[in-house]
Each structure stands twice: as C-alpha cells, then as structure tokens.
Amino acid sequence: MFRESDARALILARVAGEKPERTPARAAMEYALLPREYRRAGVLSLEERQRLFEDRLRDYDAGVHRATLPSVSATIGQLLAARGARRVAVPGDFPAALLPPGFDFLPGDGLSAQDLDGLDGAVSGCAAAIAISGSLVLQSAAWQGPRMLSLVPDYLLCLVRAEQIVETVPEAFGLLAATSSLPTTFISGPSATADIEMTRIRGVHGPRVLDVVLVSGEDRI
C-alpha cells in the first residue's frame, strides 16, 4: 500500500524531470495512483444481466439459447445437429453427462491446431461473461481446455452458467484476479473484420459461428 508521501515524491520527481528507478514497488504505486472514475460495480439483478447479455450477443449475430440443467444435453444436441457438427472437440474435463449421444466428442486438450481445424466445431465452458459488452471470457482452466480450442474450429458452442454473468468489465477483472496469469481470451460475438472497402469477413481471428447456451435455475452444474 503506498503512502501519501510516496505519491508526493513521485509527482515532484516528475516535475523536476527526474526518471526514478522502475521497480515493482514503484510500478504498483503508479498503478494505484491511476484515476478510476469509471463505473466499477454493477446495479442490475441476475435476470437483468442475463437479458442485457442476450441482447448484446444477438446484436453480434451470435445464437443465444436458454436452458436449465436437465435440458442442457438436449439443447447442445439440437444446436450441434442444426449446425451440422458431428465431430466436435471438448475440454478433457467437460462433464460427460452434459454431452448428448450420437456425436463424436474428442478431448481437445491433446489435439493439434491441424486436428482442430479438421473438426466441425468445439463445445466449451467459460470463466466469466460480461453483460455490458456481450463478452465471453475463456481461460485455460476447468471446462475450457487450451486456448486454441476456442479459436481454431469454425464453430464454437459455449456454455454459460447464469451466476457467471457480471455486469461490467471491472467486475470481470476482479473475478479473474486469482487466475490472471492464465492464457485468457475475450470473445464478443463471432469473429469478424472488415477491410478498407468495408467488406465484412467472418472467421478471421476465431470461430465464424457462435452459439451460447445460458444455463439458469436453482440446480447447479
């Protein structure tokens, strides 16, 4: 924790044109001094966060589907069938009980980028979801597998538990503080970009097609 005298000394050194030694302690102090006048906490209820998150996802052309724990497997099966996805990568620790029968699910943890590119898609969980930006946050952690699992396949189906949805970006960073050193991917809708002629192309930096299943209810996965 920095002291007021430390902050004063830093400001005076800058005024004098001095360049103090860059140490971890000084970097932490400078970070603590940054102004934070933006909104850092949410005010919406859980249902309001879900509705805002859904609205943002649909605006990004992502598919959004609600489910309860008993209907998750059937919902995943319906979506995969509708997308023509039969050979699908999943994280090695993804619960088998949530995966529908009739599909070829391959543990994605040991697959190469070339292997993943040859599949029809991937199913994954997430670390958090941000309502205000419509973003999924994925890490190399439970139910999510390696980073390329969500980036290489052309189609991604992501499972989001209702309690994982926060309202603001600062809340998400607070939620991820303990795992901030893990590879982290923010996904806001299907991957797309546009060139100077404003020609929109999908699938450049990640999945071209995105489905999100929001799991709500009193049951917990």
Backbone as JSON, one array per atom type, in Angstrom:
{
  "sequence": "MFRESDARALILARVAGEKPERTPARAAMEYALLPREYRRAGVLSLEERQRLFEDRLRDYDAGVHRATLPSVSATIGQLLAARGARRVAVPGDFPAALLPPGFDFLPGDGLSAQDLDGLDGAVSGCAAAIAISGSLVLQSAAWQGPRMLSLVPDYLLCLVRAEQIVETVPEAFGLLAATSSLPTTFISGPSATADIEMTRIRGVHGPRVLDVVLVSGEDRI",
  "N": [[0.86, -1.19, 0.0], [0.66, 2.17, -0.91], [2.0, 5.25, 0.44], [0.9, 8.62, 1.21], [3.04, 10.37, 1.16], [4.76, 9.04, -0.54], [3.45, 9.27, -2.98], [3.54, 12.05, -3.3], [6.3, 12.47, -3.52], [6.79, 11.13, -5.9], [5.37, 12.68, -7.77], [6.68, 15.18, -7.54], [9.21, 14.42, -8.41], [8.73, 13.89, -11.07], [7.99, 16.42, -11.96], [10.41, 17.7, -11.71], [11.76, 16.53, -13.71], [13.05, 14.19, -13.29], [13.87, 10.71, -13.61], [12.85, 8.21, -11.95], [14.07, 5.08, -10.63], [12.75, 2.17, -12.1], [10.94, 0.05, -10.38], [9.32, -2.95, -9.15], [7.77, -2.24, -6.89], [7.46, 0.53, -7.24], [6.11, 0.54, -9.68], [3.73, -0.68, -8.89], [2.8, 1.28, -7.15], [2.41, 3.44, -8.92], [0.42, 2.36, -10.49], [-1.63, 2.17, -8.61], [-2.16, 4.84, -8.31], [-3.49, 5.63, -10.57], [-6.27, 7.33, -12.03], [-9.61, 6.32, -11.38], [-12.38, 6.77, -12.4], [-14.43, 5.64, -13.7], [-17.37, 3.5, -13.89], [-17.4, 0.87, -11.65], [-18.82, -1.15, -10.5], [-21.7, -3.23, -10.78], [-25.3, -2.76, -11.11], [-27.48, -4.16, -11.81], [-30.0, -6.76, -11.59], [-29.78, -10.38, -11.44], [-31.4, -11.54, -13.46], [-31.78, -9.29, -15.07], [-29.17, -8.87, -15.89], [-28.76, -11.15, -17.42], [-30.61, -10.7, -19.5], [-29.56, -8.38, -20.69], [-27.07, -9.34, -21.51], [-27.87, -11.31, -23.36], [-29.1, -9.63, -25.27], [-26.9, -8.15, -26.24], [-25.35, -10.22, -27.36], [-27.03, -11.16, -29.42], [-27.07, -8.92, -30.99], [-24.56, -9.08, -32.0], [-24.83, -11.1, -33.79], [-24.73, -13.66, -32.74], [-25.87, -16.91, -31.74], [-28.3, -17.38, -29.23], [-29.37, -19.21, -26.47], [-31.54, -20.43, -24.03], [-31.42, -22.6, -21.18], [-32.13, -25.14, -18.73], [-30.54, -27.08, -16.15], [-31.44, -29.84, -16.45], [-32.08, -29.83, -19.17], [-29.84, -29.23, -20.64], [-28.13, -31.07, -22.05], [-29.83, -32.0, -24.13], [-30.32, -29.57, -25.42], [-27.75, -28.84, -26.32], [-27.36, -30.96, -28.11], [-29.38, -30.44, -30.03], [-28.51, -27.99, -31.09], [-25.96, -28.61, -32.13], [-26.69, -30.48, -34.08], [-28.24, -28.85, -35.74], [-26.29, -27.2, -36.75], [-24.84, -28.92, -38.22], [-22.72, -30.25, -37.05], [-20.79, -32.88, -36.24], [-18.38, -34.17, -35.53], [-16.73, -33.19, -32.82], [-14.77, -31.11, -30.73], [-14.0, -31.19, -27.25], [-13.27, -29.88, -23.96], [-11.03, -31.77, -21.91], [-11.97, -32.2, -19.32], [-14.66, -31.73, -19.43], [-18.01, -32.2, -18.34], [-19.27, -35.4, -18.91], [-21.92, -36.09, -18.68], [-23.33, -33.96, -19.64], [-23.11, -34.02, -22.31], [-24.64, -34.83, -25.37], [-25.87, -37.98, -26.75], [-24.85, -39.67, -29.82], [-22.95, -38.17, -31.13], [-19.56, -37.49, -32.08], [-17.38, -36.92, -29.79], [-14.33, -35.44, -29.11], [-11.54, -35.35, -26.94], [-10.14, -32.25, -26.51], [-7.75, -31.37, -25.46], [-5.33, -32.61, -26.16], [-5.13, -32.25, -28.87], [-3.82, -31.08, -31.99], [-3.43, -27.9, -33.72], [-3.95, -28.38, -36.39], [-5.45, -30.74, -36.22], [-7.73, -29.76, -34.86], [-8.67, -27.98, -36.73], [-9.72, -29.64, -38.59], [-12.08, -30.55, -37.53], [-15.66, -30.31, -36.82], [-16.42, -28.42, -35.01], [-16.43, -26.97, -31.66], [-17.11, -27.5, -28.18], [-17.48, -25.74, -25.19], [-16.93, -24.52, -21.81], [-16.93, -21.49, -19.82], [-15.0, -18.87, -18.19], [-16.06, -16.53, -17.25], [-18.67, -14.12, -17.95], [-19.57, -11.1, -19.57], [-22.0, -8.77, -19.25], [-22.48, -6.09, -20.17], [-20.83, -5.73, -22.36], [-21.28, -7.94, -23.84], [-19.53, -10.13, -23.78], [-17.66, -13.17, -23.77], [-15.5, -14.78, -21.51], [-12.74, -16.73, -21.65], [-10.51, -19.1, -20.29], [-7.48, -21.06, -19.88], [-8.56, -23.25, -18.23], [-10.77, -24.99, -15.94], [-13.19, -26.87, -17.69], [-12.69, -25.57, -20.07], [-10.36, -25.97, -21.53], [-7.36, -25.88, -23.7], [-6.25, -22.73, -25.13], [-6.43, -22.61, -27.96], [-8.53, -24.24, -28.53], [-10.9, -22.82, -28.54], [-10.46, -21.06, -30.58], [-9.54, -22.09, -33.06], [-11.41, -24.02, -34.34], [-14.19, -23.68, -36.63], [-16.66, -23.33, -35.58], [-18.14, -22.58, -32.47], [-19.6, -23.64, -29.49], [-20.65, -22.35, -26.56], [-20.99, -22.83, -23.12], [-22.67, -21.13, -20.59], [-23.02, -20.42, -17.25], [-25.61, -18.97, -15.34], [-24.85, -17.57, -13.02], [-22.3, -16.83, -13.61], [-22.34, -14.51, -15.03], [-21.43, -11.21, -15.05], [-21.96, -7.67, -14.65], [-20.26, -5.51, -15.47], [-17.07, -4.69, -17.05], [-14.84, -4.14, -15.23], [-15.74, -5.65, -13.0], [-15.5, -8.23, -14.0], [-12.71, -8.43, -14.31], [-11.99, -8.33, -11.64], [-13.12, -10.72, -10.78], [-11.52, -12.5, -12.11], [-9.05, -12.2, -11.01], [-7.57, -14.02, -9.43], [-6.76, -15.89, -11.25], [-5.32, -14.6, -13.18], [-2.91, -14.99, -14.46], [-3.22, -16.98, -16.3], [-3.59, -18.05, -19.75], [-5.83, -16.02, -21.51], [-8.89, -15.38, -23.16], [-11.0, -13.09, -24.73], [-14.17, -13.06, -26.06], [-16.36, -11.56, -28.15], [-19.02, -12.11, -29.66], [-19.29, -13.74, -32.95], [-16.2, -14.18, -34.75], [-15.02, -11.49, -36.7], [-14.05, -9.18, -39.27], [-13.23, -6.17, -41.13], [-12.23, -4.86, -44.27], [-10.54, -2.07, -45.93], [-12.42, -1.38, -47.77], [-14.7, -1.87, -46.49], [-15.68, -4.46, -46.52], [-17.09, -7.09, -44.96], [-15.74, -9.78, -43.23], [-16.0, -12.99, -41.91], [-14.7, -15.13, -39.32], [-11.95, -14.72, -39.12], [-10.21, -14.31, -36.9], [-11.03, -16.2, -35.13], [-13.8, -18.36, -34.16], [-16.24, -18.6, -36.73], [-18.89, -18.95, -36.4], [-21.03, -18.71, -33.65], [-22.59, -20.08, -30.84], [-24.38, -19.62, -27.84], [-25.2, -21.04, -24.79], [-27.24, -20.35, -22.18], [-27.38, -21.27, -18.92], [-29.67, -21.57, -16.49], [-31.49, -21.47, -13.33], [-32.26, -23.25, -10.24], [-30.77, -25.54, -9.9], [-27.38, -26.62, -9.81], [-24.49, -26.91, -11.78]],
  "CA": [[0.0, 0.0, 0.0], [1.51, 3.35, -0.98], [1.7, 6.34, 1.37], [0.71, 9.92, 0.56], [4.36, 10.95, 0.94], [5.32, 8.4, -1.72], [2.81, 9.88, -4.15], [4.05, 13.41, -3.43], [7.67, 12.36, -4.01], [6.73, 10.73, -7.3], [4.91, 13.83, -8.56], [7.75, 16.18, -7.54], [10.3, 13.91, -9.24], [8.32, 14.06, -12.46], [8.05, 17.86, -12.26], [11.83, 18.04, -11.82], [12.32, 15.85, -14.88], [13.8, 13.01, -12.9], [13.33, 9.42, -14.01], [13.19, 7.3, -10.86], [14.27, 3.68, -10.99], [11.5, 1.44, -12.28], [10.93, -1.16, -9.57], [7.96, -3.48, -8.98], [7.05, -1.46, -5.88], [7.09, 1.81, -7.85], [5.08, 0.25, -10.68], [2.48, -0.92, -8.16], [2.35, 2.56, -6.64], [1.9, 4.21, -10.04], [-0.86, 1.75, -10.87], [-2.62, 2.55, -7.6], [-2.47, 6.27, -8.45], [-4.28, 5.9, -11.77], [-7.66, 7.7, -11.73], [-10.61, 5.32, -11.71], [-13.67, 7.45, -12.26], [-15.44, 4.87, -14.42], [-18.21, 2.66, -13.04], [-16.69, -0.37, -11.39], [-19.74, -2.15, -9.94], [-22.99, -3.31, -11.45], [-26.5, -2.5, -10.31], [-28.57, -4.96, -12.36], [-30.28, -8.05, -10.99], [-29.3, -11.5, -12.24], [-32.23, -11.65, -14.66], [-31.48, -8.13, -15.93], [-27.85, -9.11, -16.5], [-28.95, -12.15, -18.47], [-31.29, -10.1, -20.65], [-28.62, -7.48, -21.35], [-26.08, -10.2, -22.16], [-28.54, -11.87, -24.54], [-29.29, -8.57, -26.26], [-25.6, -7.85, -26.85], [-24.96, -11.36, -28.19], [-27.85, -11.18, -30.63], [-26.62, -7.8, -31.81], [-23.33, -9.53, -32.64], [-25.16, -12.24, -34.65], [-24.5, -14.95, -32.08], [-27.08, -17.6, -31.33], [-28.46, -17.39, -27.78], [-30.38, -20.22, -26.14], [-31.65, -20.65, -22.59], [-31.64, -23.98, -20.78], [-31.94, -25.49, -17.33], [-29.61, -28.19, -16.07], [-31.94, -31.07, -17.06], [-32.25, -29.72, -20.62], [-28.6, -28.8, -21.28], [-27.66, -32.07, -23.01], [-30.71, -31.97, -25.3], [-30.11, -28.3, -26.13], [-26.48, -28.96, -27.04], [-27.59, -31.86, -29.23], [-30.17, -29.75, -31.05], [-27.69, -26.96, -31.73], [-24.93, -29.26, -32.94], [-27.35, -31.06, -35.25], [-28.66, -27.77, -36.63], [-25.08, -26.65, -37.38], [-24.16, -29.98, -38.97], [-21.48, -30.57, -36.35], [-20.79, -34.25, -35.75], [-17.09, -34.42, -34.87], [-16.64, -31.96, -32.02], [-13.78, -31.11, -29.66], [-14.46, -30.73, -25.93], [-12.2, -29.94, -22.96], [-10.92, -33.1, -21.33], [-12.71, -32.32, -18.05], [-16.06, -31.33, -19.6], [-18.85, -33.27, -17.8], [-19.83, -36.28, -19.93], [-23.37, -36.13, -18.53], [-23.93, -32.83, -20.35], [-22.92, -34.21, -23.74], [-25.69, -35.69, -25.91], [-25.42, -39.13, -27.53], [-24.96, -39.56, -31.27], [-21.92, -37.29, -31.67], [-18.19, -37.93, -31.84], [-16.7, -35.9, -28.99], [-12.91, -35.73, -28.96], [-10.86, -34.49, -25.95], [-9.37, -31.27, -27.26], [-6.52, -30.96, -24.78], [-4.16, -33.14, -26.82], [-5.23, -32.09, -30.32], [-3.04, -30.01, -32.6], [-4.23, -26.92, -34.46], [-4.39, -29.03, -37.62], [-6.54, -31.64, -35.84], [-8.91, -28.96, -34.54], [-9.15, -27.36, -37.97], [-10.43, -30.66, -39.34], [-13.32, -30.9, -36.86], [-16.82, -29.49, -37.15], [-16.62, -27.37, -34.03], [-15.98, -27.22, -30.29], [-18.0, -27.16, -27.07], [-16.65, -25.28, -24.08], [-17.49, -23.66, -20.78], [-16.25, -20.2, -19.78], [-14.58, -18.41, -16.87], [-16.97, -15.44, -16.87], [-19.34, -13.47, -19.06], [-19.76, -9.68, -19.26], [-23.27, -8.38, -19.85], [-22.49, -4.78, -20.83], [-20.11, -5.82, -23.63], [-21.63, -9.18, -24.52], [-18.27, -10.85, -23.95], [-17.31, -14.4, -23.08], [-14.1, -14.81, -21.08], [-12.28, -18.1, -21.58], [-9.14, -19.3, -19.84], [-7.04, -22.45, -19.92], [-8.95, -23.7, -16.9], [-11.81, -26.01, -15.9], [-14.23, -26.9, -18.71], [-12.37, -24.67, -21.17], [-9.28, -26.53, -22.33], [-6.34, -24.95, -24.19], [-6.76, -21.52, -25.79], [-6.75, -22.8, -29.38], [-9.79, -24.98, -28.65], [-11.97, -21.86, -28.83], [-10.06, -20.15, -31.65], [-9.28, -22.74, -34.34], [-12.61, -24.53, -35.03], [-15.03, -22.68, -37.26], [-17.9, -23.2, -34.81], [-17.98, -22.72, -31.03], [-20.77, -23.62, -28.63], [-20.14, -22.04, -25.22], [-21.95, -22.97, -22.03], [-22.5, -20.07, -19.59], [-23.91, -20.52, -16.1], [-26.17, -17.65, -15.05], [-24.1, -16.89, -11.96], [-21.02, -16.36, -14.14], [-22.53, -13.25, -15.76], [-21.3, -9.95, -14.31], [-22.47, -6.56, -15.46], [-19.25, -4.6, -16.01], [-15.73, -5.22, -17.31], [-14.05, -4.19, -13.99], [-16.18, -6.78, -12.18], [-14.92, -9.44, -14.58], [-11.29, -8.48, -13.96], [-11.93, -8.69, -10.23], [-13.45, -12.14, -10.69], [-10.42, -13.27, -12.71], [-7.78, -11.8, -10.4], [-6.81, -15.16, -8.92], [-6.26, -16.7, -12.37], [-4.92, -13.64, -14.2], [-1.7, -15.43, -15.17], [-3.58, -17.99, -17.29], [-3.97, -17.52, -21.06], [-7.22, -15.55, -21.42], [-9.46, -14.94, -24.43], [-12.28, -12.4, -24.68], [-14.91, -13.28, -27.3], [-17.6, -10.77, -28.24], [-19.68, -12.49, -30.9], [-18.47, -14.45, -33.94], [-15.04, -13.44, -35.24], [-15.28, -10.75, -37.95], [-13.24, -8.0, -39.52], [-13.6, -5.5, -42.38], [-11.09, -4.2, -44.9], [-10.71, -0.65, -46.19], [-13.63, -1.22, -48.58], [-15.8, -2.22, -45.6], [-16.18, -5.8, -46.79], [-17.03, -7.8, -43.68], [-15.34, -11.18, -43.37], [-16.09, -13.7, -40.64], [-13.81, -16.26, -39.09], [-10.53, -14.38, -39.3], [-9.45, -14.43, -35.66], [-11.67, -17.16, -34.25], [-14.95, -19.06, -34.76], [-17.11, -17.82, -37.6], [-20.25, -19.14, -35.9], [-21.02, -18.82, -32.18], [-23.82, -20.32, -30.09], [-24.21, -19.53, -26.39], [-26.29, -21.64, -24.01], [-27.31, -19.79, -20.83], [-27.95, -22.26, -18.02], [-30.19, -20.92, -15.28], [-32.28, -22.33, -12.47], [-31.7, -23.5, -8.92], [-29.79, -26.62, -9.98], [-26.03, -26.17, -10.1], [-23.7, -27.9, -12.53]],
  "C": [[0.9, 1.25, 0.0], [1.04, 4.41, 0.02], [1.55, 7.64, 0.6], [2.06, 10.58, 0.27], [5.03, 10.34, -0.28], [4.75, 9.03, -2.99], [3.35, 11.28, -4.38], [5.47, 13.39, -4.0], [7.7, 11.99, -5.49], [6.36, 11.9, -8.19], [6.01, 14.88, -8.66], [8.93, 15.72, -8.42], [9.97, 14.08, -10.71], [8.4, 15.52, -12.87], [9.51, 18.28, -12.48], [12.5, 17.36, -13.01], [13.13, 14.63, -14.54], [13.09, 11.74, -13.38], [13.71, 8.39, -12.95], [13.3, 5.85, -11.36], [12.93, 2.95, -11.04], [11.58, 0.12, -11.52], [9.5, -1.69, -9.49], [7.13, -2.69, -7.98], [6.59, -0.12, -6.46], [6.0, 1.6, -8.9], [3.73, 0.03, -10.02], [1.91, 0.4, -7.62], [1.74, 3.41, -7.76], [0.55, 3.66, -10.51], [-1.97, 2.14, -9.91], [-3.05, 4.0, -7.74], [-3.32, 6.6, -9.67], [-5.71, 6.28, -11.39], [-8.63, 6.62, -12.2], [-11.99, 5.91, -11.47], [-14.79, 6.72, -13.01], [-16.23, 3.99, -13.43], [-17.58, 1.29, -12.88], [-17.58, -1.46, -10.83], [-21.07, -2.1, -10.66], [-24.16, -3.05, -10.52], [-27.67, -3.38, -10.77], [-28.76, -6.26, -11.6], [-29.77, -9.15, -11.91], [-30.09, -11.63, -13.54], [-31.97, -10.49, -15.62], [-30.13, -8.29, -16.61], [-27.97, -10.13, -17.64], [-29.59, -11.54, -19.71], [-30.37, -9.17, -21.42], [-27.57, -8.28, -22.11], [-26.65, -10.81, -23.44], [-28.68, -10.83, -25.65], [-27.98, -8.24, -26.98], [-25.17, -8.99, -27.79], [-25.74, -11.39, -29.49], [-27.46, -10.04, -31.57], [-25.35, -8.15, -32.56], [-23.55, -10.72, -33.58], [-24.77, -13.59, -34.05], [-25.84, -15.59, -31.76], [-27.14, -17.66, -29.82], [-29.62, -18.31, -27.42], [-30.36, -20.42, -24.63], [-31.93, -22.12, -22.32], [-31.56, -24.07, -19.26], [-31.03, -26.72, -17.31], [-30.16, -29.47, -16.7], [-32.02, -31.02, -18.59], [-30.97, -29.36, -21.37], [-28.17, -29.78, -22.36], [-28.5, -32.03, -24.29], [-30.51, -30.69, -26.11], [-28.81, -28.33, -26.92], [-26.65, -29.85, -28.27], [-28.34, -31.21, -30.36], [-29.33, -28.74, -31.81], [-26.61, -27.57, -32.62], [-25.54, -29.85, -34.22], [-27.74, -29.98, -36.25], [-27.47, -27.17, -37.37], [-24.33, -27.7, -38.21], [-22.85, -30.39, -38.36], [-21.58, -31.96, -35.74], [-19.51, -34.6, -35.0], [-16.69, -33.13, -34.15], [-15.59, -32.12, -30.92], [-14.41, -30.59, -28.37], [-13.26, -30.73, -24.99], [-12.19, -31.31, -22.3], [-11.73, -33.29, -20.07], [-14.17, -31.9, -18.18], [-16.96, -32.48, -19.15], [-19.52, -34.1, -18.91], [-21.36, -36.31, -19.87], [-24.07, -35.01, -19.29], [-23.83, -33.0, -21.87], [-23.96, -35.2, -24.29], [-25.11, -36.89, -26.66], [-25.53, -38.86, -29.03], [-23.92, -38.66, -31.92], [-20.55, -37.85, -31.31], [-17.45, -36.82, -31.13], [-15.26, -36.32, -28.74], [-12.3, -34.81, -27.91], [-9.9, -33.54, -26.66], [-8.02, -30.92, -26.68], [-5.27, -31.44, -25.51], [-4.16, -32.98, -28.32], [-4.37, -30.93, -30.8], [-3.97, -29.03, -33.29], [-4.75, -27.54, -35.75], [-5.54, -30.0, -37.34], [-7.83, -30.86, -35.61], [-9.52, -28.35, -35.79], [-9.96, -28.36, -38.8], [-11.75, -31.09, -38.71], [-14.44, -29.95, -37.24], [-17.05, -28.35, -36.16], [-16.09, -27.77, -32.67], [-17.07, -26.82, -29.31], [-17.14, -26.81, -25.88], [-17.48, -24.59, -23.01], [-16.78, -22.32, -20.84], [-15.87, -19.86, -18.35], [-15.52, -17.34, -16.34], [-17.64, -14.92, -18.14], [-19.68, -12.05, -18.64], [-20.99, -9.17, -19.99], [-23.15, -7.12, -20.69], [-21.79, -4.82, -22.19], [-20.46, -7.08, -24.42], [-20.44, -10.08, -24.74], [-18.22, -12.15, -23.14], [-15.83, -14.31, -22.7], [-13.72, -16.27, -20.88], [-10.82, -18.14, -21.14], [-8.77, -20.77, -20.0], [-7.27, -23.05, -18.54], [-10.1, -24.7, -17.04], [-12.88, -25.79, -16.97], [-13.9, -26.09, -19.96], [-11.24, -25.15, -22.06], [-8.26, -25.5, -22.78], [-6.96, -23.83, -25.01], [-7.18, -21.78, -27.23], [-8.04, -23.59, -29.58], [-10.95, -24.06, -29.03], [-11.67, -20.95, -30.01], [-9.93, -20.81, -33.03], [-10.55, -23.26, -35.03], [-13.49, -23.41, -35.56], [-16.3, -22.4, -36.46], [-17.6, -23.44, -33.34], [-19.34, -22.66, -30.35], [-20.27, -23.44, -27.2], [-21.26, -22.1, -24.19], [-21.65, -21.92, -20.97], [-23.5, -20.28, -18.46], [-24.35, -19.11, -15.71], [-25.35, -16.88, -14.03], [-22.73, -16.42, -12.42], [-21.13, -15.01, -14.83], [-22.4, -12.08, -14.8], [-21.73, -8.81, -15.23], [-21.36, -5.79, -16.17], [-17.9, -5.32, -16.23], [-14.87, -5.23, -16.03], [-14.45, -5.33, -13.06], [-15.57, -8.08, -12.69], [-13.45, -9.55, -14.22], [-11.1, -8.81, -12.49], [-12.18, -10.17, -10.02], [-12.29, -13.01, -11.16], [-9.07, -13.0, -12.05], [-6.94, -12.99, -9.98], [-6.21, -16.01, -10.04], [-5.75, -15.81, -13.5], [-3.69, -14.06, -14.99], [-1.99, -16.47, -16.25], [-3.84, -17.34, -18.65], [-5.47, -17.22, -21.08], [-7.67, -15.01, -22.77], [-10.8, -14.27, -24.17], [-12.95, -12.54, -26.05], [-16.21, -12.49, -27.24], [-18.24, -11.05, -29.6], [-18.77, -13.27, -31.83], [-17.33, -13.57, -34.43], [-15.37, -12.77, -36.57], [-14.33, -9.58, -38.05], [-13.69, -7.39, -40.84], [-12.37, -4.82, -42.94], [-11.43, -2.75, -45.2], [-11.96, -0.37, -47.03], [-14.88, -1.61, -47.8], [-16.47, -3.55, -45.97], [-15.99, -6.63, -45.53], [-16.75, -9.29, -43.92], [-15.38, -11.83, -41.99], [-15.03, -14.8, -40.56], [-12.35, -15.97, -39.23], [-9.71, -14.67, -38.05], [-10.03, -15.47, -34.71], [-12.87, -17.78, -34.93], [-15.84, -18.12, -35.58], [-18.56, -17.87, -37.11], [-20.18, -19.4, -34.39], [-22.43, -19.05, -31.66], [-23.51, -20.26, -28.61], [-25.43, -20.12, -25.71], [-26.21, -21.08, -22.6], [-28.05, -20.78, -19.93], [-28.38, -21.57, -16.73], [-31.04, -21.91, -14.49], [-31.57, -22.59, -11.17], [-30.68, -24.62, -8.93], [-28.43, -26.04, -10.33], [-25.26, -27.3, -10.78], [-22.49, -28.3, -11.7]]
}
